[in-house]
């Protein structure tokens, strides 16, 4: 671990970012350029003290998970992320893990979406990052690990995952998820995480096994659908997806037609958020 190089790189990247680059208000006049240390720490979900020690060459070696959070917070490119890992004493992430590093271009768009649900998904249906309104609409997905990080895997192994969709629409969603996985499997190959997921789900779910044999191949999201919120009930929404050039990630934006009941429900989500709903159930 090269503490001096790590500290210098973190400080330089922090100073090059403006609050507006990461979706934060500019606020009062700042005495130093760039983001504050506490702002980077908050974006990376770590303590300010921990981050400060890294910049002061005093911190312990960061874990790979912590480095991934820092790379996302500092909006690093793939090359910059790889450099961060190396100076911190780790190997650069394998190419198969690249799809989990959020594309900076998508993050710049997501940073500006604070009035409607939006999230970034990998080609395996893993929620890489989501804004506050997506938390309120879909629930916080950050706690999942392993294959369960994928909505495709959860859909066929956890019945609770289907409660966000009306019963009449679940068969269509099953087909869509399997068709999306077929695309990822074709790109990543049978020895990849996509291949592992296919093998596991083929044994765990007869429904999945049957759909997989249909060989449907498509990468898209339903443009118009109904989502079921546990407190607000059905919400009719429109879904728009923006893909990276290599199609490995997608920014999914959820909106509702103005002056409709669904629009008012999304406005209510914006005001109350997931925290208030969680407190109401306690």
Buried (B, 14 or more C-beta within 10 A) or exposed (E): EEBEBBBBBBBEBBEEBEBEBBBBEEEEEEEEEBBBBEBBBBBBEBEBEBBBBBBEEEBEEBEEEBBBBBBBBBBBEBEBBBBBBBBBEBEBBEEEEBBBBBBBBBBBBBBEBEEBBBBBBBBBBBBBBBBBBBBBBBBEBEEBEEBBBBBBBBBBBEEEBBEBBBEEBBEEBBBBBBBBBBBBBEBBEEEBBBBBBBEBBBEBBEBBBEBBEEEBEEBEEEEEBBBBBEEBEBBBBBBEEBBBEEEBBBBBBBBBEEEEEBBBBBEBBBEBBBEEBEEEEE
